[in-house]
């Protein structure tokens, strides 16, 4: 989905057959996040909190993704800045300044999760946009698994 002529967003919309509180817990618990996304260092779902993820380095970039929580609406919306890469890199590891937003809504079937990863500057971020478009699909599948595991533990 294109926002304007030079930036693009990755948008995923999924319905989980689970209560919103359980999906929210998986989004806002650092321990659970480590099971479906990457292990965060220093994550708390508090506006202004800064935390990091570590991924594969490239060129001048050390592989650190620097994040800052931008918005928390309990049980409904979590948004954080996602910054990484280095200005001198082309392709993988190019400078990236984006925002990840998770929005939850109750539906008859459970909880609708809308994930928007916005701010990819094209063509500079083409590689990140392509890789993360596929990557987020896998992440959402893992999130579904973690949420299902948490839901079954809540029942017992």
N, CA, C and O atoms as a DFTB+ gen file, in Angstrom:
624 C
 N C O
     1  1       0.842      -1.176       0.000
     2  2       0.000       0.000       0.000
     3  2       0.881       1.231       0.000
     4  3       1.783       1.331       0.832
     5  1       0.660       2.145      -0.876
     6  2       1.477       3.342      -0.977
     7  2       0.789       4.509      -0.283
     8  3      -0.390       4.773      -0.519
     9  1       1.535       5.212       0.583
    10  2       1.009       6.375       1.281
    11  2       1.078       7.609       0.390
    12  3       0.113       8.366       0.287
    13  1       2.220       7.804      -0.251
    14  2       2.380       8.883      -1.221
    15  2       3.438       8.453      -2.217
    16  3       3.833       7.287      -2.232
    17  1       3.902       9.369      -3.046
    18  2       4.777       9.001      -4.152
    19  2       6.081       8.338      -3.728
    20  3       6.631       7.531      -4.477
    21  1       6.588       8.665      -2.533
    22  2       7.899       8.119      -2.198
    23  2       7.978       7.340      -0.888
    24  3       9.077       6.963      -0.480
    25  1       6.866       7.087      -0.220
    26  2       6.904       6.209       0.947
    27  2       5.834       5.139       0.816
    28  3       4.789       5.345       0.199
    29  1       6.120       4.003       1.408
    30  2       5.177       2.892       1.371
    31  2       5.019       2.292       2.754
    32  3       5.864       2.469       3.632
    33  1       3.900       1.569       2.928
    34  2       3.603       0.895       4.190
    35  2       3.314      -0.568       3.931
    36  3       2.788      -0.936       2.881
    37  1       3.661      -1.391       4.895
    38  2       3.263      -2.794       4.910
    39  2       2.017      -2.847       5.794
    40  3       2.034      -2.356       6.922
    41  1       0.951      -3.433       5.290
    42  2      -0.290      -3.514       6.053
    43  2      -0.761      -4.964       6.074
    44  3      -0.925      -5.590       5.027
    45  1      -0.976      -5.490       7.276
    46  2      -1.517      -6.834       7.438
    47  2      -2.751      -6.746       8.332
    48  3      -2.776      -5.995       9.308
    49  1      -3.755      -7.514       7.987
    50  2      -5.006      -7.527       8.729
    51  2      -5.365      -8.980       8.982
    52  3      -5.618      -9.727       8.037
    53  1      -5.392      -9.392      10.245
    54  2      -5.680     -10.777      10.598
    55  2      -6.699     -10.817      11.726
    56  3      -6.763      -9.904      12.550
    57  1      -7.492     -11.879      11.758
    58  2      -8.404     -12.085      12.876
    59  2      -7.934     -13.322      13.642
    60  3      -7.786     -14.406      13.079
    61  1      -7.706     -13.127      14.943
    62  2      -7.304     -14.212      15.826
    63  2      -8.540     -14.675      16.595
    64  3      -9.302     -13.841      17.082
    65  1      -8.752     -15.978      16.714
    66  2      -9.938     -16.476      17.427
    67  2      -9.739     -16.461      18.944
    68  3     -10.023     -17.446      19.625
    69  1      -9.249     -15.338      19.461
    70  2      -8.938     -15.220      20.882
    71  2      -9.369     -13.852      21.395
    72  3      -9.593     -12.919      20.623
    73  1      -9.480     -13.758      22.724
    74  2      -9.862     -12.497      23.351
    75  2      -8.780     -11.428      23.159
    76  3      -7.585     -11.716      23.090
    77  1      -9.248     -10.207      23.078
    78  2      -8.342      -9.083      22.849
    79  2      -7.279      -8.969      23.949
    80  3      -6.134      -8.628      23.655
    81  1      -7.636      -9.248      25.208
    82  2      -6.667      -9.123      26.302
    83  2      -5.463     -10.036      26.097
    84  3      -4.337      -9.672      26.438
    85  1      -5.700     -11.214      25.543
    86  2      -4.600     -12.163      25.350
    87  2      -3.698     -11.705      24.203
    88  3      -2.476     -11.816      24.294
    89  1      -4.289     -11.197      23.134
    90  2      -3.488     -10.668      22.018
    91  2      -2.684      -9.466      22.516
    92  3      -1.500      -9.339      22.203
    93  1      -3.318      -8.594      23.284
    94  2      -2.641      -7.414      23.835
    95  2      -1.454      -7.829      24.704
    96  3      -0.379      -7.236      24.616
    97  1      -1.650      -8.850      25.546
    98  2      -0.577      -9.330      26.407
    99  2       0.618      -9.791      25.564
   100  3       1.766      -9.508      25.907
   101  1       0.345     -10.499      24.464
   102  2       1.430     -10.983      23.592
   103  2       2.171      -9.822      22.925
   104  3       3.373      -9.912      22.674
   105  1       1.452      -8.729      22.639
   106  2       2.072      -7.557      22.006
   107  2       2.904      -6.737      22.992
   108  3       3.868      -6.082      22.596
   109  1       2.534      -6.772      24.278
   110  2       3.137      -5.849      25.240
   111  2       4.012      -6.511      26.299
   112  3       4.527      -5.821      27.179
   113  1       4.190      -7.809      26.239
   114  2       5.091      -8.511      27.142
   115  2       6.405      -8.764      26.414
   116  3       6.428      -9.422      25.374
   117  1       7.496      -8.241      26.960
   118  2       8.800      -8.445      26.329
   119  2       9.138      -9.917      26.168
   120  3       9.683     -10.323      25.141
   121  1       8.813     -10.730      27.195
   122  2       9.114     -12.167      27.134
   123  2       8.338     -12.830      26.001
   124  3       8.888     -13.652      25.268
   125  1       7.064     -12.476      25.854
   126  2       6.264     -13.061      24.774
   127  2       6.699     -12.510      23.423
   128  3       6.748     -13.253      22.443
   129  1       7.017     -11.221      23.356
   130  2       7.479     -10.621      22.101
   131  2       8.702     -11.358      21.563
   132  3       8.847     -11.547      20.355
   133  1       9.582     -11.772      22.482
   134  2      10.771     -12.504      22.076
   135  2      10.454     -13.824      21.394
   136  3      11.288     -14.353      20.659
   137  1       9.261     -14.365      21.625
   138  2       8.863     -15.639      21.012
   139  2       8.263     -15.452      19.621
   140  3       8.302     -16.383      18.817
   141  1       7.708     -14.279      19.313
   142  2       7.077     -14.117      17.995
   143  2       7.766     -13.100      17.097
   144  3       7.576     -13.132      15.882
   145  1       8.561     -12.199      17.665
   146  2       9.239     -11.196      16.840
   147  2      10.747     -11.355      16.998
   148  3      11.372     -12.115      16.258
   149  1      11.319     -10.661      17.935
   150  2      12.723     -10.772      18.328
   151  2      12.746     -10.416      19.805
   152  3      11.838      -9.755      20.310
   153  1      13.788     -10.858      20.492
   154  2      13.873     -10.514      21.908
   155  2      14.220      -9.041      22.052
   156  3      15.273      -8.601      21.590
   157  1      13.338      -8.273      22.695
   158  2      13.640      -6.856      22.883
   159  2      14.520      -6.655      24.107
   160  3      14.437      -7.418      25.069
   161  1      15.354      -5.642      24.071
   162  2      16.156      -5.265      25.238
   163  2      15.581      -3.954      25.763
   164  3      15.640      -2.920      25.098
   165  1      15.020      -4.021      26.983
   166  2      14.520      -2.815      27.620
   167  2      13.098      -2.421      27.267
   168  3      12.699      -1.286      27.529
   169  1      12.312      -3.329      26.674
   170  2      10.957      -2.973      26.258
   171  2       9.993      -2.839      27.432
   172  3       9.958      -3.693      28.318
   173  1       9.226      -1.779      27.432
   174  2       8.058      -1.605      28.283
   175  2       7.039      -0.847      27.447
   176  3       7.397       0.052      26.686
   177  1       5.775      -1.208      27.589
   178  2       4.712      -0.544      26.824
   179  2       4.343       0.773      27.509
   180  3       3.236       0.941      28.021
   181  1       5.310       1.706      27.504
   182  2       5.142       3.016      28.126
   183  2       5.633       4.052      27.121
   184  3       6.750       3.948      26.613
   185  1       4.799       5.054      26.835
   186  2       5.176       6.092      25.875
   187  2       6.507       6.719      26.285
   188  3       6.709       7.083      27.444
   189  1       7.409       6.835      25.309
   190  2       8.729       7.410      25.547
   191  2       9.795       6.371      25.864
   192  3      10.986       6.676      25.803
   193  1       9.388       5.133      26.205
   194  2      10.358       4.083      26.504
   195  2      11.169       3.748      25.249
   196  3      10.614       3.575      24.163
   197  1      12.466       3.661      25.417
   198  2      13.362       3.292      24.306
   199  2      13.838       1.862      24.528
   200  3      14.163       1.467      25.648
   201  1      13.873       1.095      23.446
   202  2      14.329      -0.287      23.523
   203  2      14.966      -0.662      22.207
   204  3      14.877       0.084      21.232
   205  1      15.615      -1.826      22.174
   206  2      16.301      -2.255      20.955
   207  2      16.004      -3.714      20.636
   208  3      15.642      -4.513      21.499
   209  1      16.175      -4.020      19.358
   210  2      16.217      -5.387      18.858
   211  2      17.589      -5.542      18.208
   212  3      18.181      -4.558      17.763
   213  1      18.091      -6.762      18.154
   214  2      19.373      -7.012      17.493
   215  2      19.148      -7.981      16.345
   216  3      18.555      -9.045      16.524
   217  1      19.625      -7.605      15.165
   218  2      19.519      -8.462      13.991
   219  2      20.875      -8.512      13.296
   220  3      21.875      -8.043      13.838
   221  1      20.903      -9.078      12.106
   222  2      22.164      -9.275      11.379
   223  2      22.765      -7.937      10.930
   224  3      22.107      -7.166      10.232
   225  1      24.025      -7.660      11.333
   226  2      24.696      -6.429      10.891
   227  2      24.944      -6.432       9.382
   228  3      24.950      -7.483       8.741
   229  1      25.149      -5.237       8.831
   230  2      25.464      -5.100       7.403
   231  2      26.277      -3.829       7.200
   232  3      25.863      -2.744       7.609
   233  1      27.436      -3.970       6.564
   234  2      28.262      -2.796       6.271
   235  2      28.551      -1.986       7.517
   236  3      29.058      -2.515       8.507
   237  1      28.227      -0.697       7.470
   238  2      28.472       0.207       8.598
   239  2      27.446       0.044       9.721
   240  3      27.632       0.595      10.806
   241  1      26.379      -0.694       9.479
   242  2      25.311      -0.852      10.469
   243  2      25.596      -2.036      11.378
   244  3      25.933      -3.120      10.902
   245  1      25.464      -1.836      12.682
   246  2      25.762      -2.888      13.675
   247  2      24.611      -3.868      13.899
   248  3      24.731      -4.776      14.721
   249  1      23.497      -3.699      13.182
   250  2      22.369      -4.619      13.302
   251  2      21.386      -4.256      14.410
   252  3      20.426      -4.986      14.656
   253  1      21.627      -3.121      15.082
   254  2      20.725      -2.699      16.161
   255  2      19.541      -1.935      15.590
   256  3      19.708      -0.981      14.830
   257  1      18.348      -2.366      15.966
   258  2      17.128      -1.641      15.617
   259  2      16.750      -0.854      16.864
   260  3      16.490      -1.428      17.922
   261  1      16.724       0.469      16.725
   262  2      16.420       1.344      17.857
   263  2      14.946       1.742      17.789
   264  3      14.465       2.255      16.778
   265  1      14.253       1.491      18.884
   266  2      12.812       1.740      18.922
   267  2      12.462       2.678      20.069
   268  3      13.176       2.770      21.067
   269  1      11.348       3.367      19.896
   270  2      10.794       4.204      20.956
   271  2       9.283       4.068      20.912
   272  3       8.667       4.216      19.856
   273  1       8.686       3.784      22.068
   274  2       7.233       3.657      22.139
   275  2       6.615       5.041      21.926
   276  3       6.932       5.993      22.640
   277  1       5.732       5.134      20.937
   278  2       5.108       6.401      20.570
   279  2       3.682       6.534      21.098
   280  3       3.235       7.632      21.430
   281  1       2.965       5.398      21.174
   282  2       1.569       5.452      21.597
   283  2       1.174       4.135      22.252
   284  3       1.521       3.060      21.762
   285  1       0.444       4.226      23.365
   286  2      -0.118       3.056      24.022
   287  2      -1.549       3.411      24.405
   288  3      -1.782       4.303      25.221
   289  1      -2.496       2.710      23.812
   290  2      -3.893       2.811      24.221
   291  2      -4.254       1.410      24.692
   292  3      -4.460       0.503      23.885
   293  1      -4.327       1.249      25.993
   294  2      -4.489      -0.066      26.626
   295  2      -5.509      -0.945      25.897
   296  3      -6.669      -0.568      25.731
   297  1      -5.052      -2.115      25.470
   298  2      -5.931      -3.090      24.833
   299  2      -6.335      -2.767      23.404
   300  3      -7.070      -3.533      22.781
   301  1      -5.857      -1.627      22.873
   302  2      -6.312      -1.210      21.540
   303  2      -5.207      -0.870      20.546
   304  3      -5.283      -1.246      19.376
   305  1      -4.176      -0.159      21.011
   306  2      -3.203       0.343      20.046
   307  2      -1.822       0.477      20.680
   308  3      -1.671       1.003      21.783
   309  1      -0.815      -0.017      19.948
   310  2       0.585       0.103      20.350
   311  2       1.364       0.551      19.117
   312  3       1.253      -0.048      18.048
   313  1       2.145       1.600      19.279
   314  2       2.912       2.126      18.157
   315  2       4.320       2.449      18.624
   316  3       4.513       3.025      19.695
   317  1       5.320       2.068      17.799
   318  2       6.688       2.436      18.135
   319  2       7.511       2.737      16.898
   320  3       7.295       2.178      15.822
   321  1       8.472       3.649      17.089
   322  2       9.436       3.973      16.038
   323  2      10.350       2.767      15.865
   324  3      10.674       2.076      16.831
   325  1      10.764       2.521      14.616
   326  2      11.628       1.392      14.263
   327  2      12.719       1.968      13.371
   328  3      12.507       2.227      12.187
   329  1      13.903       2.164      13.974
   330  2      14.992       2.830      13.242
   331  2      16.215       1.920      13.192
   332  3      16.591       1.296      14.184
   333  1      16.817       1.863      12.026
   334  2      18.014       1.044      11.887
   335  2      18.772       1.422      10.634
   336  3      18.479       2.426       9.985
   337  1      19.747       0.603      10.308
   338  2      20.519       0.820       9.095
   339  2      21.529       1.939       9.230
   340  3      21.714       2.527      10.295
   341  1      22.178       2.210       8.107
   342  2      23.212       3.244       8.058
   343  2      23.137       3.933       6.702
   344  3      22.886       3.296       5.679
   345  1      23.356       5.228       6.710
   346  2      23.274       6.058       5.505
   347  2      24.140       5.524       4.364
   348  3      23.755       5.632       3.200
   349  1      25.314       4.944       4.683
   350  2      26.242       4.501       3.632
   351  2      25.860       3.162       3.008
   352  3      26.422       2.777       1.982
   353  1      24.911       2.446       3.615
   354  2      24.528       1.133       3.087
   355  2      23.502       1.243       1.969
   356  3      22.629       2.110       1.985
   357  1      23.627       0.357       1.009
   358  2      22.635       0.200      -0.058
   359  2      21.964      -1.149       0.165
   360  3      22.597      -2.074       0.674
   361  1      20.702      -1.276      -0.205
   362  2      20.014      -2.551      -0.035
   363  2      19.822      -2.868       1.434
   364  3      19.421      -1.999       2.207
   365  1      20.111      -4.133       1.840
   366  2      19.946      -4.529       3.233
   367  2      20.811      -3.643       4.113
   368  3      21.994      -3.444       3.839
   369  1      20.213      -3.114       5.173
   370  2      20.959      -2.272       6.098
   371  2      20.986      -0.805       5.729
   372  3      21.698      -0.021       6.357
   373  1      20.202      -0.411       4.696
   374  2      20.117       1.012       4.379
   375  2      19.377       1.716       5.515
   376  3      18.611       1.088       6.245
   377  1      19.607       3.014       5.660
   378  2      19.008       3.767       6.770
   379  2      17.482       3.669       6.700
   380  3      16.871       3.872       5.651
   381  1      16.895       3.351       7.849
   382  2      15.452       3.112       7.924
   383  2      14.891       3.873       9.117
   384  3      15.367       3.716      10.241
   385  1      13.886       4.692       8.872
   386  2      13.193       5.407       9.943
   387  2      11.705       5.207       9.716
   388  3      11.075       5.932       8.946
   389  1      11.151       4.203      10.406
   390  2       9.773       3.789      10.160
   391  2       9.000       3.714      11.475
   392  3       9.558       3.919      12.554
   393  1       7.710       3.419      11.362
   394  2       6.842       3.285      12.530
   395  2       6.028       2.005      12.392
   396  3       5.459       1.729      11.335
   397  1       5.979       1.227      13.470
   398  2       5.176       0.006      13.532
   399  2       3.987       0.282      14.442
   400  3       4.154       0.743      15.571
   401  1       2.783      -0.002      13.943
   402  2       1.570       0.216      14.733
   403  2       0.707      -1.038      14.717
   404  3       0.408      -1.589      13.657
   405  1       0.313      -1.479      15.904
   406  2      -0.620      -2.596      16.056
   407  2      -1.923      -2.019      16.580
   408  3      -1.930      -1.299      17.578
   409  1      -3.034      -2.334      15.907
   410  2      -4.351      -1.895      16.359
   411  2      -5.217      -3.131      16.550
   412  3      -5.273      -3.999      15.679
   413  1      -5.896      -3.207      17.698
   414  2      -6.761      -4.344      18.003
   415  2      -8.217      -3.892      18.071
   416  3      -8.525      -2.807      18.564
   417  1      -9.101      -4.747      17.568
   418  2     -10.542      -4.490      17.664
   419  2     -11.255      -5.818      17.862
   420  3     -10.885      -6.832      17.270
   421  1     -12.282      -5.798      18.704
   422  2     -13.066      -7.017      18.912
   423  2     -13.959      -7.262      17.708
   424  3     -14.514      -6.332      17.123
   425  1     -14.086      -8.541      17.349
   426  2     -15.000      -8.943      16.285
   427  2     -15.781     -10.149      16.799
   428  3     -15.463     -10.695      17.856
   429  1     -16.786     -10.556      16.062
   430  2     -17.541     -11.756      16.457
   431  2     -16.646     -12.983      16.490
   432  3     -16.856     -13.892      17.292
   433  1     -15.638     -13.007      15.606
   434  2     -14.748     -14.164      15.513
   435  2     -13.580     -14.108      16.498
   436  3     -12.819     -15.071      16.601
   437  1     -13.425     -12.995      17.224
   438  2     -12.308     -12.871      18.160
   439  2     -11.725     -11.479      18.158
   440  3     -12.399     -10.517      18.528
   441  1     -10.475     -11.363      17.743
   442  2      -9.780     -10.077      17.754
   443  2      -9.146      -9.817      16.395
   444  3      -8.398     -10.642      15.870
   445  1      -9.463      -8.648      15.834
   446  2      -8.831      -8.231      14.579
   447  2      -7.551      -7.485      14.920
   448  3      -7.561      -6.528      15.694
   449  1      -6.450      -7.935      14.332
   450  2      -5.158      -7.282      14.470
   451  2      -4.832      -6.617      13.143
   452  3      -4.813      -7.264      12.096
   453  1      -4.579      -5.328      13.202
   454  2      -4.125      -4.606      12.012
   455  2      -2.716      -4.118      12.323
   456  3      -2.493      -3.369      13.274
   457  1      -1.773      -4.561      11.497
   458  2      -0.384      -4.170      11.641
   459  2      -0.039      -3.245      10.481
   460  3      -0.259      -3.591       9.320
   461  1       0.492      -2.088      10.789
   462  2       0.945      -1.158       9.759
   463  2       2.386      -0.799      10.076
   464  3       2.685      -0.257      11.140
   465  1       3.279      -1.108       9.137
   466  2       4.686      -0.699       9.256
   467  2       4.880       0.355       8.174
   468  3       4.977       0.033       6.990
   469  1       4.937       1.620       8.592
   470  2       4.909       2.733       7.639
   471  2       6.230       3.493       7.578
   472  3       7.058       3.423       8.486
   473  1       6.395       4.218       6.477
   474  2       7.528       5.122       6.334
   475  2       8.689       4.607       5.523
   476  3       9.777       5.179       5.584
   477  1       8.496       3.540       4.761
   478  2       9.576       3.037       3.898
   479  2       9.777       4.022       2.748
   480  3       8.861       4.267       1.963
   481  1      10.974       4.577       2.655
   482  2      11.287       5.524       1.589
   483  2      11.801       4.726       0.389
   484  3      12.822       4.044       0.472
   485  1      11.078       4.825      -0.718
   486  2      11.461       4.090      -1.920
   487  2      12.090       5.051      -2.928
   488  3      11.622       6.182      -3.060
   489  1      13.130       4.635      -3.640
   490  2      13.654       3.265      -3.733
   491  2      14.698       2.913      -2.673
   492  3      15.120       1.759      -2.596
   493  1      15.129       3.885      -1.850
   494  2      16.208       3.637      -0.877
   495  2      15.939       2.412      -0.008
   496  3      16.851       1.625       0.242
   497  1      14.697       2.238       0.457
   498  2      14.362       1.141       1.368
   499  2      13.711      -0.051       0.671
   500  3      13.047      -0.856       1.325
   501  1      13.891      -0.179      -0.647
   502  2      13.288      -1.299      -1.386
   503  2      13.586      -2.652      -0.751
   504  3      12.677      -3.460      -0.563
   505  1      14.853      -2.906      -0.419
   506  2      15.238      -4.220       0.124
   507  2      14.535      -4.463       1.459
   508  3      14.003      -5.549       1.689
   509  1      14.528      -3.465       2.336
   510  2      13.864      -3.617       3.640
   511  2      12.364      -3.819       3.446
   512  3      11.752      -4.647       4.120
   513  1      11.783      -3.069       2.534
   514  2      10.340      -3.172       2.288
   515  2       9.970      -4.585       1.805
   516  3       9.011      -5.184       2.290
   517  1      10.743      -5.103       0.847
   518  2      10.490      -6.459       0.333
   519  2      10.698      -7.508       1.426
   520  3       9.836      -8.358       1.651
   521  1      11.847      -7.444       2.101
   522  2      12.160      -8.434       3.136
   523  2      11.154      -8.398       4.276
   524  3      10.703      -9.441       4.749
   525  1      10.807      -7.204       4.710
   526  2       9.911      -7.091       5.850
   527  2       8.460      -7.376       5.469
   528  3       7.673      -7.790       6.320
   529  1       8.099      -7.166       4.221
   530  2       6.744      -7.543       3.778
   531  2       6.541      -9.036       3.984
   532  3       5.499      -9.468       4.477
   533  1       7.536      -9.815       3.608
   534  2       7.471     -11.271       3.823
   535  2       7.686     -11.613       5.295
   536  3       7.007     -12.482       5.841
   537  1       8.620     -10.935       5.925
   538  2       8.947     -11.204       7.319
   539  2       7.777     -10.985       8.263
   540  3       7.542     -11.799       9.155
   541  1       7.039      -9.892       8.078
   542  2       5.908      -9.623       8.966
   543  2       4.828     -10.689       8.843
   544  3       4.150     -10.991       9.826
   545  1       4.654     -11.263       7.657
   546  2       3.661     -12.353       7.501
   547  2       4.037     -13.526       8.408
   548  3       3.177     -14.104       9.072
   549  1       5.332     -13.873       8.432
   550  2       5.804     -14.971       9.281
   551  2       5.679     -14.602      10.751
   552  3       5.319     -15.437      11.581
   553  1       5.978     -13.350      11.069
   554  2       5.877     -12.877      12.448
   555  2       4.432     -12.986      12.944
   556  3       4.191     -13.423      14.069
   557  1       3.475     -12.587      12.104
   558  2       2.063     -12.651      12.506
   559  2       1.630     -14.106      12.700
   560  3       0.832     -14.394      13.592
   561  1       2.143     -15.024      11.881
   562  2       1.851     -16.452      12.087
   563  2       2.393     -16.916      13.436
   564  3       1.710     -17.640      14.161
   565  1       3.628     -16.501      13.779
   566  2       4.208     -16.875      15.075
   567  2       3.426     -16.221      16.212
   568  3       3.232     -16.832      17.264
   569  1       2.978     -14.988      16.008
   570  2       2.163     -14.314      17.020
   571  2       0.891     -15.110      17.281
   572  3       0.486     -15.283      18.430
   573  1       0.268     -15.592      16.222
   574  2      -0.945     -16.404      16.349
   575  2      -0.665     -17.647      17.208
   576  3      -1.476     -18.011      18.059
   577  1       0.474     -18.287      16.982
   578  2       0.857     -19.469      17.753
   579  2       1.054     -19.127      19.228
   580  3       0.572     -19.845      20.104
   581  1       1.759     -18.035      19.501
   582  2       2.014     -17.619      20.882
   583  2       0.701     -17.263      21.579
   584  3       0.489     -17.633      22.734
   585  1      -0.180     -16.543      20.876
   586  2      -1.475     -16.168      21.453
   587  2      -2.299     -17.422      21.770
   588  3      -2.932     -17.504      22.823
   589  1      -2.287     -18.396      20.853
   590  2      -3.028     -19.652      21.079
   591  2      -2.482     -20.381      22.306
   592  3      -3.251     -20.908      23.111
   593  1      -1.138     -20.412      22.451
   594  2      -0.525     -21.060      23.618
   595  2      -0.919     -20.335      24.907
   596  3      -1.242     -20.977      25.907
   597  1      -0.894     -19.020      24.884
   598  2      -1.268     -18.229      26.066
   599  2      -2.746     -18.433      26.401
   600  3      -3.115     -18.536      27.571
   601  1      -3.593     -18.492      25.363
   602  2      -5.023     -18.686      25.585
   603  2      -5.286     -20.048      26.221
   604  3      -6.125     -20.162      27.114
   605  1      -4.576     -21.081      25.769
   606  2      -4.807     -22.415      26.340
   607  2      -4.319     -22.473      27.788
   608  3      -4.914     -23.177      28.604
   609  1      -3.253     -21.749      28.122
   610  2      -2.785     -21.714      29.511
   611  2      -3.747     -20.954      30.403
   612  3      -3.889     -21.275      31.583
   613  1      -4.409     -19.949      29.849
   614  2      -5.380     -19.179      30.610
   615  2      -6.583     -20.028      30.969
   616  3      -7.196     -19.834      32.019
   617  1      -6.929     -20.984      30.087
   618  2      -8.074     -21.856      30.329
   619  2      -7.799     -22.874      31.416
   620  3      -8.723     -23.328      32.092
   621  1      -6.519     -23.243      31.595
   622  2      -6.179     -24.290      32.572
   623  2      -5.853     -23.724      33.927
   624  3      -5.548     -24.476      34.853
